[in-house]
Amino acid sequence: MLEKSVKVVLHIDETLKSDEISQLESTLSKASGIVDAHMNQRKQHLMLVDYQPDEVSSYQVLQQVSQQG
């Protein structure tokens, strides 16, 4: 059986520096239920997050991003 994942786009503060973006991507990618998290290369204020909805909710994903500042 294939597990279904959900992809969301989050608008991230445009003033984040490259190292802050890298840290956010790394932290999110390691979080339980999140398959992948990365910034859009053309639009650095858009983060694409792929997650497993049976393990984590969209609200929890948003909370994790918010906790990073």
Residue pairs with C-beta under 8 A, 6 or more apart in sequence:
3 52
3 54
4 52
4 53
5 35
5 50
5 51
5 52
5 53
6 50
6 51
6 52
6 53
6 58
7 48
7 49
7 50
8 48
8 49
8 51
8 58
8 61
9 40
9 46
9 47
9 48
9 49
10 46
10 47
10 49
10 61
10 62
10 65
11 45
11 46
11 47
12 21
12 24
12 39
12 44
12 45
12 46
12 47
12 65
13 45
14 44
14 45
16 24
16 44
21 39
21 44
23 68
24 37
24 47
24 65
24 68
25 37
25 38
25 39
25 47
27 64
27 68
28 34
28 37
28 47
28 49
28 61
28 64
28 65
28 68
29 36
29 37
29 38
31 56
31 64
32 55
32 56
33 51
33 52
33 55
33 56
33 60
34 49
34 50
34 51
34 52
34 56
34 61
34 64
35 50
35 51
35 52
36 48
36 49
36 50
37 47
37 48
37 49
37 50
38 47
38 48
39 46
39 47
39 48
40 46
40 47
40 48
47 65
49 61
51 58
51 61
